[in-house]
Amino acid sequence: MICQLDPDPLVRLSRVDTKVDINSDQRAAWRGFQRMAVGLASRLNQRLVGDAGLSLSDYEVLTALVNTEDGILRAFELGAEVQWEKSRLSHHLKRMENRGLVSRKVCESDGRGLWVSITAAGREAWRRASVAHDALLDDLVFSRLGDDQLDQLTTISDAVLDGLGDPLCAD
C-alpha cells in the first residue's frame, strides 16, 4: 500500500477538525472508555502472567502470528497489526526470541526486513494463555452484555477504527 501525505505539515494540519468544545456527556463517555480500557488491559495482563507466564503484549504478538496461515509475518506487518512503533516491536521481539516464543530471520529478498515466526513453544504458550484470556473476557465483558449491546460495541469499535485509518499509513 502506498500512502500519499502532503509534504507540507500546515496543509495536513488544516485538514484536521480543530473542534475542541466537547460536551460533558462526551467527556464522561471518553473517560469511562479510558478507565475501562486501562482496567481490562491491567486485569488481562495480570491473569496472563499468572496463568501462562505471558504478558498481554506477548499475547498480542503471538495472537497476530497465530492468526496467519503459516504463523509468520514481516516485522512491519506485525508492527501494524499490534499498532506498535518499530523500536518497541524490535525490543519486544528480541525478548520474546530469547524466551523461545518467536524466531526472527532476515528477509533474503531485501536483506533489511525481518520475518517473524511463532515457535512450537510460542504456540503452546499462546494456547495456554488463550484459555485464561477468553475466560476473563467472558467474565468481565461478554457475560455483562446482551446481544444488542455486543452489536453496539462492535459497531462503535468499527466506526472508531475506520476513523483511525490504516496503521501502515499513520504519520
N, C-alpha and C positions, 0 to 999 in steps of 0.2 A: 504494500500500500504506500502511495506517495502522498505526503501531507503538504498542502500548499499554505504557507503562512506569509503574510505580508511582512517584508523585512523591516518596515517602519513601526516601532513599538507604539507610537502615538496613534497610528491608524488602527492597529489591533485594539488598543485601549478604547478608542472611540466607538468600537463595535460592542463594547460591554455595557450592559444596562447598569447605570450607576445609582439606581433607586436604593435608598438606604432607610426608608421610613417603614420598616416592618412593624406590624401592629403587635399588641400584647398577646393575642391568640397565636400568631405566627411564632413569636419569640418563645412562648410556652411550649408549643409543639416541637420546635427545634431543640430546646433544652431537654425536653422529655426524650426525644430521639437520641441525643448525645448521651444522656445518662444510661439509656437502655443499651446502646451500642457498646459503651465502655464496660458496663456491668456484665453484659453477656460475654464479651471478649475475655474479661478477667475470670469469670467463672469457668468458661471453656478451657482457658489456659491452665487453671488450677486442676481441673479434672483430668485433662490430657497428660499433664506432667505426673500427676499422682497415679493414674491408671496405666499409662503406656510409656512414660518416660519421654514424651514428645511435647514440645511447646506448641502453642497454637500456630506460630509461624512455621514450624516444621510441618505440621499437619496441612497447612495451606499449600506448601510447596509439593508435598507428597500427593495431595489430592489432585493438583494440577497435572502431575505426571501420570497418576493412575488413570485419569480421565482421557488419556491419549490412547490411541490404538496399540502403540508399541512401548509405552512408558518412557518416551524420550521427547525432548523439546530443545530447540535452540535457546540459549540463555536469554536472548532478548524477548523471545516469545513467552518464556516463563515469567520474566520480569513484568511484561504487560499483563499476563494472566493474574498475577498476585498483586499487581499495581505497586511495585517497589522500584526504587531507583537502582541504577546499575551497581553502585557501591554497596548498598545494603545487601542486594542479592548476592554479589560476589563474596562478601564476608560470610554471609549465612550459609551459602553453598559449601564454602571451604570447611566450616564447622560440621555441616551435615556429612560431607565426604569423609572427614576424619572419624566420624562415628559409624561409617559404613552404610549410611542410608541412601546416598546417591553416588554416582560417579560422574566425573567431568572429563570430556575428551575434546581436544582441539578439532574444529571443523576443518577437514582437509581441503575442502573446495575453496575456502578463502584464507585459511591459515590464521585468522584472527578470532572468529567467533567460537563459542563453545557449544557442544552438545551436552545436555544434562540428562542422565537416565536414572531411573529408580532401580535400586538393587533388590535382591531377594530379601535381604534384611529390612530394607525400607518398606517393601510391600507387606511384610509380616507386621512391622511396627504400625503401619497405616491401618491394617486390618484390625488390630487390637484397639487402636485409638478410635477408629470409626464407630465401634460399638459404644464406647464411652461418650463420644461426641454426639451421636444420634440420640442416645438415651437422655442426655442432658438437654439437648434442644427440644426433645419431645416434652420433657418435664417443665422447662422454663418458658417455652414458646407455644408449641403446637397444641398441647393439651389445654391451653388457656384461650385459644382462638376457635371460633366457629368457622364453618366453611366460607361464609360471606366475608369474615374478617381476613381469612387467609387469602381469598381472592383480592381483597382491597390491598393487603400488604404486597402482593405480587404486582398489582397494577401500579402502586405508588413506587415500588422499587424500580420497575421498568421505566417509568416516566423520569425519575431522577437519573438513573443510569444513562438513559438516552440523552439527557441534557449534558452529562459529563463527556460524552463522545468517546471516541476510540482512544484507549490509553497509549497506543503506539503513536498517536498524533498530538499528544499533550505538549504544551510549550515547555 
